């Protein structure tokens, strides 16, 4: 929110490049979901039975990689929210705070929701349905 408008004003091609990269990423996610939908892994389900226990270092590094190496972080947070906030003038900081609180609520809900739905998600048919939804949604979003 602080610098996106300056970057886009100085280099308008950045917006196009990031949009193309984001669309390509969505198409790739859709293709991978289509592959999983058509050829699901044997017994694919959300389960921790027999899963190896890793170190705290591995868990922290994985979390950092998911946070900072995830292209969706930059597409959603920097590009989408930044460009919307740039049009808001001085209230853009209130908009940014609201977006951060909504993001926090979303991920807390996602974590607890996954726990509550663990029984459903332990069945391979649920993953196939989820992959079908992703396979349809991602290319549709890329087309927009």
Buried (B, 14 or more C-beta within 10 A) or exposed (E): BEEBBEBBEEEEEEBEEBEEBBBEBBBBBBEBBBEBBEEBEEEBBBEEEEEEEEEEEEEEEEEEEEEEEEBEEBBBBBBBBBBBBBEEEEEBEEBBEEBEEEEEEEEEEEEEEEEEEEEBBBEBEBBBEBBBEBBBBBBEBBEE
